[in-house]
Amino acid sequence: MTDQPVYLIANLVVKDPAEYRLYEKGFFPLLKRHGGEFVTYDDAPLTFEGESPRPGRVIIFRFPSEADAKRWYADADYQELSKHRRAATQLEFLTMVRSIPPRPVS
């Protein structure tokens, strides 16, 4: 079975924009290093049903595989950089969502 893309979804509230910008500056090169791709973000997502994410930012990005996402998160450079995010935001969640596996051909 081939690796399937995965999506990471984050919900956070930026408390210190200057500190968060330090995180953003380093984020994209590290994302690219691991094959990741920024998809979108929204500072005012619309929830049709259920509980809304915490007011703040919802971010979606993609990796070619679960292994790539895990390598990105475990990367020592990312963990060092994420200190800026942790200092600048209140993170509600950072969640990985897997793609639907391919259907068997019959």
C-alpha positions as CSV (number, residue, x, y, z in Angstrom):
1,M,0.0,0.0,0.0
2,T,1.3,3.4,-0.9
3,D,1.5,6.3,1.5
4,Q,-1.6,8.6,1.5
5,P,-1.5,12.3,2.1
6,V,-2.4,13.6,5.5
7,Y,-3.7,17.0,6.6
8,L,-2.8,18.8,9.8
9,I,-5.4,21.1,11.3
10,A,-4.5,23.6,14.0
11,N,-6.8,25.9,16.0
12,L,-5.0,28.6,17.9
13,V,-5.4,32.1,19.3
14,V,-2.5,34.5,18.6
15,K,-1.8,36.4,21.8
16,D,1.6,38.0,20.8
17,P,1.7,38.9,17.1
18,A,5.3,39.9,17.1
19,E,6.4,36.6,18.6
20,Y,4.1,34.7,16.3
21,R,5.7,36.4,13.3
22,L,9.1,34.9,14.3
23,Y,7.4,31.5,14.2
24,E,5.8,32.1,10.8
25,K,9.1,33.2,9.3
26,G,10.8,29.9,10.1
27,F,7.7,27.7,9.6
28,F,7.4,27.6,5.8
29,P,11.0,26.5,5.1
30,L,10.6,23.7,7.6
31,L,7.3,22.7,6.1
32,K,8.8,22.5,2.7
33,R,11.8,20.6,3.9
34,H,9.5,17.7,4.9
35,G,7.3,17.9,1.7
36,G,4.6,19.8,3.4
37,E,2.3,22.3,1.7
38,F,0.3,25.1,3.2
39,V,-3.4,24.8,2.2
40,T,-5.2,27.7,3.9
41,Y,-6.0,29.5,7.1
42,D,-9.1,31.4,8.4
43,D,-9.4,33.8,11.2
44,A,-13.2,33.6,11.2
45,P,-14.2,30.0,10.3
46,L,-17.9,29.2,10.0
47,T,-19.4,26.3,11.9
48,F,-22.6,24.9,10.6
49,E,-23.2,22.3,13.4
50,G,-21.6,21.4,16.7
51,E,-19.2,23.4,18.8
52,S,-17.1,26.0,17.0
53,P,-13.4,26.0,17.2
54,R,-12.1,28.5,19.7
55,P,-12.2,32.0,18.3
56,G,-8.9,32.5,16.5
57,R,-7.2,30.9,13.6
58,V,-7.8,27.6,12.0
59,I,-4.9,26.5,9.8
60,I,-4.7,23.5,7.3
61,F,-1.6,22.1,5.8
62,R,-0.8,18.9,4.0
63,F,2.0,16.3,3.9
64,P,2.6,13.5,1.3
65,S,2.4,10.9,4.1
66,E,1.9,10.3,7.8
67,A,5.7,9.5,8.1
68,D,6.5,12.9,6.6
69,A,4.2,14.7,9.0
70,K,5.7,12.9,12.0
71,R,9.3,13.7,10.8
72,W,8.3,17.3,10.5
73,Y,6.9,17.5,14.0
74,A,9.8,15.6,15.5
75,D,12.4,17.7,13.6
76,A,14.7,19.3,16.2
77,D,14.7,22.6,14.2
78,Y,10.8,22.6,14.2
79,Q,10.7,21.9,17.9
80,E,13.1,24.8,18.6
81,L,11.1,27.1,16.3
82,S,7.8,26.0,17.9
83,K,8.9,27.7,21.1
84,H,7.8,30.9,19.5
85,R,4.4,29.5,18.7
86,R,4.0,28.2,22.2
87,A,5.0,31.5,23.7
88,A,2.8,33.5,21.3
89,T,-0.4,31.5,21.1
90,Q,-3.0,29.5,23.0
91,L,-3.2,26.3,21.0
92,E,-6.5,24.4,21.2
93,F,-5.4,21.5,19.0
94,L,-3.0,20.3,16.3
95,T,-4.6,17.3,14.7
96,M,-3.6,15.0,11.9
97,V,-6.4,13.7,9.6
98,R,-5.6,10.8,7.2
99,S,-6.7,10.6,3.6
100,I,-9.3,8.0,2.7
101,P,-7.4,4.8,1.7
102,P,-7.7,3.7,-1.9
103,R,-10.5,1.3,-2.6
104,P,-9.4,-2.2,-3.7
105,V,-9.8,-2.8,-7.4
106,S,-12.1,-5.8,-8.0
